[in-house]
Amino acid sequence: MFNPKSLKKEFDEKSSQETSTLPPSFIEEDAVFGKLDSKGPNYRGLGEWGALVLMTKSNLGLGVLAIPTVFSVLGIVPGIICIVVVQSIIAYCAIIIGTFKVNHPEVYGLADAGGVFGGRIGREFLYLFYCILLVFITASALVGLSTALNAVSAHGTCTAVFIAVAAIAGFLVGSIRTLGKLSWIGWAGLVSIVSSIIILTVAVGVQDRPPFPAPQEGPWDKDMKIFGSPTFAEAMSAINAIVFSYGSTPLYFGIVSEMKEPRKYARMMVISVKFITVLYLIIGSVVYFYCGQYVASPALGSAGVLLKKICYGIAIPGLLASLTIFIHLSAKNIFVRVLAGSTHLQSNSMTHWLSWLGCTLAATVGGYIIASAIPIFGSLISLIGAIVCPIVCIIPHTIMWWHDNWRNVPSSERKRSTIIFALINVACFCIGLFLLGGGTYGAVIDLINTTSDNGPWTCADNSGSVVS
């Protein structure tokens, strides 16, 4: 794993200068939200631990349950190496979010950052891809919650109904206006999802063998692979799943923008990414070790029918928390852009409320349409993850570093450490391009080879609770 101390020290120094003259509990003027007072919402009320849990929960969802399947494709050793490498690159880029925000306090989201280093073209290009990411991770959260409801109820009704129920719940909770007041659901969701996957891990360790399709009598072969032998397309599809499991890091712009003390962002972000990675490695390795080739996807189905219901039931608050965060930040991305420079942005006016609720409704409906209307959703998510995630999670952050530390710095003032970081950023940029090209190829092949009998707005079970 990389050592972020140099960037973190620079970030802390600049953040301290930025906030040291302001009272700890009140900020009169914000470069994004304008004048803040007691008459409107406090958009700078998010504490450091609240930021930590929101960052962690935005990435930690059913993505962890795809890691055992990644091991079954790549093999456990290459799988672990790929997770650590992807984690290191994503974490490095996420630290740049903090330093860039301090250098350019008027920046709220990734598109604003694109405007700083790329003008209007950069702004609109990144806004488009960021919106695509937001609508698809919202859709994936809706599908995840509908899967849990299907599993717990043994497919009690149409999946389309469960997706609609999930959308309504996400809209209601996601309409809370500030992240400071939303952090409680992050805590509840984190406890929920971690408890669920720990129960799963214990369950697969004590069971005699996985459920169907593993043979229920006689000997059975795990076919556990230390080193897999996938095709290039299969390997890239597996790596896509890893990248997508860290794909929410661009949302950290919105989180650091609402922190009381943004100088603490870097430390909280590093703790978050390390926690997620350790959890991915432990849970993924243990579940794959006990289930082998018969690991289910998502992995909550690997512990039998009863434990599957229990695990999904406990995971429901965690899945709702992820959906809430995605809807909220998707809506805030539109809201801030629509009302930028207006007094309605931070007031309690009718225009403010209609705009805010309209944005949360638009974010919810967008995710609902994608989740319900596309039959081969898993393969499409892989494709979007391959095309979008490198563009919004890796490549622009290296350009942000270049803009602040190389583009406007005379060559005579560049230190040796600056040259080293320049090489790191070039390497990250090239890796981002490779993931974009290779990942897209793997996802397209997977999409071609995948068939589906389900149509849009289907009633079919998406949890595997009902065997046809």
C-alpha positions as CSV (number, residue, x, y, z in Angstrom):
1,M,0.0,0.0,0.0
2,F,1.2,3.5,-0.7
3,N,2.3,6.0,2.0
4,P,0.2,9.1,1.8
5,K,2.1,11.1,4.4
6,S,3.6,13.7,2.0
7,L,0.3,14.5,0.4
8,K,-1.5,14.4,3.8
9,K,1.0,16.9,5.4
10,E,0.5,19.3,2.5
11,F,-3.3,19.0,2.7
12,D,-3.3,19.5,6.5
13,E,-1.2,22.7,6.2
14,K,-3.4,24.2,3.5
15,S,-6.6,23.2,5.3
16,S,-5.5,24.7,8.5
17,Q,-4.8,28.0,6.8
18,E,-8.2,27.8,5.2
19,T,-10.3,27.2,8.4
20,S,-8.2,28.5,11.3
21,T,-9.9,31.9,11.4
22,L,-13.4,30.5,11.5
23,P,-15.3,29.5,14.6
24,P,-15.5,25.7,14.9
25,S,-19.3,25.5,14.9
26,F,-20.2,28.3,12.5
27,I,-19.1,29.5,9.1
28,E,-20.4,32.8,7.7
29,E,-19.4,32.4,4.1
30,D,-18.8,29.3,2.0
31,A,-17.4,29.4,-1.6
32,V,-19.9,26.9,-2.8
33,F,-23.1,27.4,-0.7
34,G,-22.8,31.2,0.0
35,K,-23.7,32.8,3.3
36,L,-24.7,30.3,5.9
37,D,-26.8,31.3,8.9
38,S,-29.3,30.0,11.4
39,K,-32.2,30.7,8.9
40,G,-31.2,28.0,6.5
41,P,-29.6,24.5,6.4
42,N,-26.0,24.2,7.7
43,Y,-24.2,22.7,4.8
44,R,-20.9,22.7,6.8
45,G,-22.1,20.6,9.7
46,L,-20.6,17.2,8.9
47,G,-18.1,16.0,11.6
48,E,-15.0,14.0,10.9
49,W,-16.5,10.7,12.1
50,G,-19.7,11.3,10.1
51,A,-17.5,11.9,7.0
52,L,-15.7,8.7,7.8
53,V,-18.8,6.6,7.9
54,L,-20.4,8.2,4.8
55,M,-17.2,7.6,2.8
56,T,-17.0,4.0,4.1
57,K,-20.7,3.2,3.5
58,S,-20.8,4.8,0.0
59,N,-18.3,2.1,-1.1
60,L,-19.0,-0.7,1.2
61,G,-22.2,-2.5,0.0
62,L,-22.8,-5.6,-2.0
63,G,-19.5,-4.9,-3.8
64,V,-17.8,-6.9,-1.0
65,L,-20.0,-9.9,-1.8
66,A,-18.6,-10.0,-5.4
67,I,-15.0,-10.4,-4.2
68,P,-15.2,-14.2,-3.6
69,T,-16.3,-14.5,-7.3
70,V,-13.3,-12.4,-8.3
71,F,-11.0,-14.9,-6.5
72,S,-12.7,-17.8,-8.3
73,V,-11.8,-16.1,-11.7
74,L,-8.3,-14.7,-11.0
75,G,-7.2,-17.1,-8.3
76,I,-6.7,-16.0,-4.7
77,V,-3.1,-14.7,-5.0
78,P,-3.6,-12.5,-8.2
79,G,-7.0,-11.5,-6.7
80,I,-5.4,-10.1,-3.5
81,I,-2.7,-8.4,-5.5
82,C,-5.3,-6.7,-7.8
83,I,-7.3,-5.5,-4.8
84,V,-4.3,-4.0,-3.1
85,V,-3.1,-2.3,-6.3
86,V,-6.5,-0.9,-7.2
87,Q,-7.0,0.2,-3.6
88,S,-3.7,2.0,-3.6
89,I,-4.4,3.9,-6.8
90,I,-7.9,4.9,-5.8
91,A,-6.8,6.0,-2.3
92,Y,-4.0,8.1,-3.8
93,C,-6.5,9.8,-6.2
94,A,-9.0,10.3,-3.4
95,I,-6.3,12.2,-1.4
96,I,-5.9,14.6,-4.3
97,I,-9.6,15.4,-4.0
98,G,-8.9,17.0,-0.6
99,T,-5.9,19.0,-1.7
100,F,-7.6,20.2,-4.8
101,K,-10.7,21.3,-2.8
102,V,-8.5,23.4,-0.4
103,N,-6.7,25.0,-3.3
104,H,-10.0,25.7,-5.1
105,P,-12.7,26.1,-2.4
106,E,-15.3,27.1,-5.1
107,V,-15.2,23.5,-6.4
108,Y,-18.1,21.3,-5.2
109,G,-17.9,18.3,-7.5
110,L,-15.8,16.5,-10.1
111,A,-17.3,18.7,-12.9
112,D,-16.2,21.9,-11.2
113,A,-12.7,20.4,-10.9
114,G,-12.8,19.7,-14.6
115,G,-13.8,23.3,-15.2
116,V,-10.7,24.5,-13.3
117,F,-8.2,22.5,-15.3
118,G,-10.1,22.0,-18.6
119,G,-12.4,24.9,-19.0
120,R,-16.0,24.5,-20.1
121,I,-15.2,21.4,-22.2
122,G,-13.6,19.7,-19.2
123,R,-16.5,20.7,-17.0
124,E,-19.2,19.4,-19.2
125,F,-17.4,16.2,-20.1
126,L,-16.8,15.2,-16.5
127,Y,-20.3,16.3,-15.5
128,L,-21.8,13.9,-18.1
129,F,-19.7,10.9,-17.0
130,Y,-20.2,11.7,-13.3
131,C,-24.0,11.8,-13.8
132,I,-23.8,8.4,-15.6
133,L,-21.9,7.0,-12.6
134,L,-24.4,8.4,-10.2
135,V,-27.5,7.1,-11.9
136,F,-26.0,3.6,-12.3
137,I,-24.7,3.3,-8.7
138,T,-28.2,4.4,-7.6
139,A,-29.7,1.8,-9.8
140,S,-27.3,-0.9,-8.5
141,A,-28.4,0.1,-4.9
142,L,-32.1,-0.3,-5.9
143,V,-31.4,-3.7,-7.4
144,G,-29.4,-4.7,-4.2
145,L,-32.3,-3.7,-1.9
146,S,-34.9,-5.4,-4.1
147,T,-32.7,-8.6,-4.0
148,A,-32.7,-8.4,-0.2
149,L,-36.5,-8.0,-0.1
150,N,-36.9,-10.9,-2.5
151,A,-34.7,-13.1,-0.4
152,V,-36.3,-12.3,2.9
153,S,-39.9,-12.8,1.5
154,A,-39.0,-15.8,-0.6
155,H,-40.0,-13.7,-3.7
156,G,-43.2,-12.5,-2.0
157,T,-44.2,-10.3,-5.0
158,C,-43.0,-9.0,-8.3
159,T,-39.4,-7.7,-8.3
160,A,-40.7,-4.6,-10.0
161,V,-42.8,-3.9,-6.9
162,F,-39.8,-4.3,-4.6
163,I,-37.7,-1.9,-6.8
164,A,-40.5,0.6,-6.6
165,V,-40.7,0.2,-2.8
166,A,-36.9,0.6,-2.5
167,A,-37.1,3.8,-4.7
168,I,-39.8,5.4,-2.5
169,A,-37.9,4.6,0.7
170,G,-34.6,6.0,-0.8
171,F,-36.4,9.2,-1.9
172,L,-37.9,9.8,1.5
173,V,-34.7,9.4,3.5
174,G,-32.4,10.8,0.8
175,S,-34.4,14.1,0.9
176,I,-32.8,15.1,4.2
177,R,-31.0,18.2,3.1
178,T,-27.5,18.0,4.7
179,L,-25.0,15.3,5.1
180,G,-24.5,16.3,8.7
181,K,-28.0,15.2,9.5
182,L,-27.7,12.2,7.3
183,S,-24.7,10.6,8.9
184,W,-26.8,8.6,11.4
185,I,-28.1,6.4,8.6
186,G,-24.5,5.8,7.6
187,W,-23.7,4.4,11.1
188,A,-26.8,2.2,11.1
189,G,-26.0,1.0,7.6
190,L,-22.4,0.3,8.4
191,V,-23.2,-1.8,11.5
192,S,-25.9,-3.6,9.5
193,I,-23.8,-4.6,6.5
194,V,-20.7,-5.6,8.5
195,S,-22.8,-7.7,10.8
196,S,-24.4,-9.4,7.8
197,I,-21.2,-10.3,6.2
198,I,-19.6,-11.5,9.5
199,I,-22.6,-13.8,10.0
200,L,-22.1,-15.1,6.4
201,T,-18.4,-15.7,7.0
202,V,-19.0,-17.7,10.2
203,A,-21.8,-19.6,8.6
204,V,-19.8,-20.8,5.6
205,G,-17.0,-21.8,7.9
206,V,-19.2,-24.1,10.1
207,Q,-21.4,-25.6,7.3
208,D,-20.5,-29.0,5.8
209,R,-20.7,-27.8,2.2
210,P,-22.3,-24.9,0.3
211,P,-25.9,-25.3,-0.8
212,F,-27.1,-26.1,-4.4
213,P,-25.4,-26.4,-6.9
214,A,-22.8,-28.1,-4.8
215,P,-23.4,-31.9,-4.5
216,Q,-25.3,-32.5,-1.3
217,E,-24.1,-36.0,-0.8
218,G,-20.7,-37.7,-1.3
219,P,-17.4,-36.0,-2.1
220,W,-17.3,-32.6,-3.6
221,D,-14.4,-30.6,-5.1
222,K,-13.9,-26.9,-4.2
223,D,-11.6,-26.4,-7.1
224,M,-10.0,-23.6,-5.2
225,K,-7.5,-21.7,-7.4
226,I,-4.3,-20.2,-6.0
227,F,-3.6,-18.9,-9.6
228,G,-6.4,-18.8,-12.0
229,S,-6.2,-19.2,-15.8
230,P,-8.8,-16.8,-17.1
231,T,-8.9,-15.3,-20.6
232,F,-8.0,-11.6,-20.9
233,A,-11.7,-10.7,-21.2
234,E,-12.6,-12.8,-18.0
235,A,-9.7,-11.3,-16.1
236,M,-10.7,-7.7,-17.0
237,S,-14.3,-8.4,-16.1
238,A,-13.1,-9.5,-12.6
239,I,-10.9,-6.4,-12.3
240,N,-13.9,-4.3,-13.3
241,A,-15.7,-5.7,-10.3
242,I,-12.9,-4.6,-8.0
243,V,-12.7,-1.1,-9.6
244,F,-16.5,-0.7,-9.3
245,S,-16.4,-1.8,-5.6
246,Y,-14.3,1.4,-5.0
247,G,-16.2,3.4,-7.6
248,S,-17.9,5.9,-5.2
249,T,-14.8,7.8,-4.4
250,P,-15.7,10.8,-6.7
251,L,-18.6,11.4,-4.3
252,Y,-16.0,12.4,-1.7
253,F,-16.0,15.8,-3.2
254,G,-19.5,16.4,-1.9
255,I,-18.5,15.0,1.5
256,V,-15.4,17.1,2.0
257,S,-17.4,20.2,0.9
258,E,-19.8,19.7,3.9
259,M,-17.2,18.9,6.5
260,K,-16.8,21.3,9.5
261,E,-13.0,20.8,9.3
262,P,-11.9,19.7,5.9
263,R,-8.3,19.4,7.1
264,K,-9.3,16.1,8.7
265,Y,-10.6,14.7,5.4
266,A,-7.3,13.0,4.4
267,R,-6.9,11.0,7.7
268,M,-10.6,9.9,7.6
269,M,-10.4,8.9,4.0
270,V,-7.2,6.8,4.5
271,I,-8.8,5.0,7.5
272,S,-11.9,4.4,5.4
273,V,-10.1,2.9,2.4
274,K,-7.9,0.7,4.6
275,F,-10.9,-0.6,6.5
276,I,-12.8,-1.4,3.3
277,T,-9.7,-3.2,1.8
278,V,-9.0,-5.3,4.9
279,L,-12.7,-6.3,5.0
280,Y,-12.6,-7.2,1.3
281,L,-9.5,-9.3,1.7
282,I,-10.7,-11.2,4.9
283,I,-14.3,-11.8,3.9
284,G,-13.5,-12.6,0.3
285,S,-10.7,-15.0,1.2
286,V,-12.6,-16.8,3.9
287,V,-15.8,-17.2,1.9
288,Y,-13.9,-18.4,-1.2
289,F,-11.8,-20.8,0.9
290,Y,-14.9,-22.6,2.2
291,C,-17.1,-22.4,-0.9
292,G,-14.6,-22.6,-3.8
293,Q,-16.2,-22.9,-7.2
294,Y,-19.7,-23.0,-5.6
295,V,-19.6,-19.5,-4.2
296,A,-22.8,-17.6,-4.9
297,S,-23.0,-14.1,-6.4
298,P,-23.8,-12.1,-4.4
299,A,-22.1,-14.2,-1.8
300,L,-24.9,-14.0,0.8
301,G,-26.5,-17.0,-1.0
302,S,-23.5,-19.2,-0.1
303,A,-24.7,-20.1,3.4
304,G,-28.0,-21.9,2.7
305,V,-31.6,-20.8,2.5
306,L,-32.2,-19.9,6.2
307,L,-28.9,-18.1,6.6
308,K,-29.5,-16.3,3.3
309,K,-32.7,-14.9,4.7
310,I,-31.1,-13.9,8.0
311,C,-28.1,-12.3,6.3
312,Y,-30.2,-10.3,3.8
313,G,-32.6,-9.3,6.5
314,I,-29.8,-7.9,8.6
315,A,-28.3,-6.2,5.5
316,I,-31.4,-4.3,4.6
317,P,-30.6,-1.2,6.6
318,G,-27.1,-1.2,5.1
319,L,-28.5,-1.4,1.6
320,L,-31.0,1.3,2.3
321,A,-28.1,3.5,3.7
322,S,-26.1,3.1,0.4
323,L,-29.2,4.0,-1.6
324,T,-29.9,7.0,0.5
325,I,-26.3,8.3,0.2
326,F,-26.4,7.9,-3.6
327,I,-29.7,9.6,-4.1
328,H,-28.7,12.4,-1.8
329,L,-25.4,13.1,-3.4
330,S,-26.9,12.6,-6.9
331,A,-29.6,15.2,-6.1
332,K,-27.1,17.6,-4.5
333,N,-24.9,17.4,-7.6
334,I,-27.8,18.8,-9.7
335,F,-29.1,21.1,-6.9
336,V,-25.9,23.0,-6.4
337,R,-25.4,23.5,-10.1
338,V,-29.0,24.7,-10.7
339,L,-29.0,27.2,-7.8
340,A,-25.3,28.2,-7.9
341,G,-25.0,31.9,-6.9
342,S,-28.6,32.1,-5.8
343,T,-29.8,33.0,-2.3
344,H,-32.2,30.1,-2.6
345,L,-29.3,27.6,-2.4
346,Q,-29.0,28.0,1.4
347,S,-32.4,29.4,2.4
348,N,-35.7,27.8,3.4
349,S,-37.7,29.5,0.6
350,M,-40.3,27.7,-1.5
351,T,-37.9,27.8,-4.5
352,H,-35.3,26.1,-2.4
353,W,-37.6,23.3,-1.3
354,L,-39.2,22.7,-4.7
355,S,-35.8,22.6,-6.3
356,W,-34.4,20.3,-3.7
357,L,-37.3,17.8,-3.8
358,G,-37.4,18.0,-7.6
359,C,-33.7,17.0,-7.7
360,T,-34.1,14.1,-5.3
361,L,-37.1,12.9,-7.2
362,A,-35.1,13.1,-10.5
363,A,-32.2,11.2,-9.0
364,T,-34.6,8.5,-7.7
365,V,-36.6,8.2,-10.9
366,G,-33.4,8.0,-13.0
367,G,-32.0,5.1,-10.9
368,Y,-35.4,3.4,-10.9
369,I,-35.7,3.5,-14.7
370,I,-32.3,2.0,-15.2
371,A,-32.8,-0.7,-12.5
372,S,-36.2,-1.7,-13.8
373,A,-35.8,-1.4,-17.6
374,I,-32.6,-3.2,-18.4
375,P,-32.8,-7.0,-18.3
376,I,-29.0,-7.8,-18.3
377,F,-28.3,-5.4,-15.5
378,G,-25.1,-7.1,-14.1
379,S,-23.3,-7.1,-17.4
380,L,-24.3,-3.5,-18.1
381,I,-23.0,-2.5,-14.7
382,S,-19.7,-4.1,-15.6
383,L,-19.6,-2.2,-18.9
384,I,-20.4,1.1,-17.2
385,G,-17.9,0.4,-14.5
386,A,-15.2,-0.2,-17.1
387,I,-16.0,2.9,-19.2
388,V,-17.0,5.4,-16.4
389,C,-15.0,4.4,-13.3
390,P,-11.5,5.0,-14.7
391,I,-12.7,8.4,-16.2
392,V,-14.1,9.6,-12.9
393,C,-12.1,7.8,-10.3
394,I,-8.5,7.9,-11.6
395,I,-7.7,9.9,-14.8
396,P,-9.0,13.4,-13.8
397,H,-7.4,13.3,-10.4
398,T,-3.9,12.9,-11.9
399,I,-4.7,15.9,-14.1
400,M,-5.8,17.8,-10.9
401,W,-2.4,17.1,-9.4
402,W,-0.6,18.2,-12.6
403,H,-2.6,21.4,-12.7
404,D,-1.8,22.5,-9.2
405,N,1.8,21.1,-8.9
406,W,3.3,21.2,-12.4
407,R,1.3,23.3,-14.9
408,N,1.6,26.5,-12.9
409,V,4.9,25.9,-11.2
410,P,8.2,27.1,-12.9
411,S,10.7,24.3,-13.6
412,S,13.2,26.0,-11.3
413,E,10.9,25.7,-8.3
414,R,10.1,22.0,-8.8
415,K,11.5,19.8,-6.0
416,R,12.7,16.3,-6.3
417,S,9.6,15.1,-4.5
418,T,7.5,16.9,-7.1
419,I,9.2,14.9,-9.9
420,I,8.6,11.6,-8.0
421,F,4.9,12.4,-7.6
422,A,4.8,13.4,-11.3
423,L,6.0,9.9,-12.2
424,I,3.4,8.4,-9.9
425,N,0.7,10.4,-11.5
426,V,1.8,9.5,-15.0
427,A,1.8,5.8,-14.0
428,C,-1.7,6.2,-12.5
429,F,-2.9,8.0,-15.6
430,C,-1.6,5.1,-17.8
431,I,-3.2,2.5,-15.6
432,G,-6.5,4.4,-15.8
433,L,-6.3,4.3,-19.6
434,F,-5.5,0.5,-19.5
435,L,-8.4,-0.1,-17.3
436,L,-10.6,1.9,-19.6
437,G,-9.6,0.1,-22.7
438,G,-9.1,-3.5,-21.4
439,G,-12.0,-3.3,-19.0
440,T,-14.3,-2.1,-21.8
441,Y,-13.2,-5.0,-24.0
442,G,-13.9,-7.5,-21.2
443,A,-17.2,-6.0,-20.4
444,V,-18.4,-6.0,-24.0
445,I,-17.4,-9.7,-24.4
446,D,-19.3,-10.5,-21.2
447,L,-22.3,-8.6,-22.5
448,I,-22.3,-10.4,-25.8
449,N,-22.0,-13.8,-24.1
450,T,-24.8,-13.1,-21.6
451,T,-28.4,-13.8,-22.4
452,S,-31.5,-13.0,-20.4
453,D,-35.1,-14.3,-20.6
454,N,-36.3,-11.4,-18.5
455,G,-37.8,-8.2,-20.0
456,P,-38.1,-4.7,-18.5
457,W,-40.1,-4.3,-15.3
458,T,-40.0,-8.0,-14.7
459,C,-41.6,-10.0,-11.9
460,A,-38.9,-12.6,-12.0
461,D,-36.9,-13.3,-8.8
462,N,-33.5,-11.7,-8.7
463,S,-32.3,-13.3,-5.5
464,G,-32.3,-17.0,-6.5
465,S,-34.8,-17.8,-3.7
466,V,-37.1,-19.5,-6.2
467,V,-35.7,-22.2,-8.3
468,S,-37.5,-22.5,-11.6
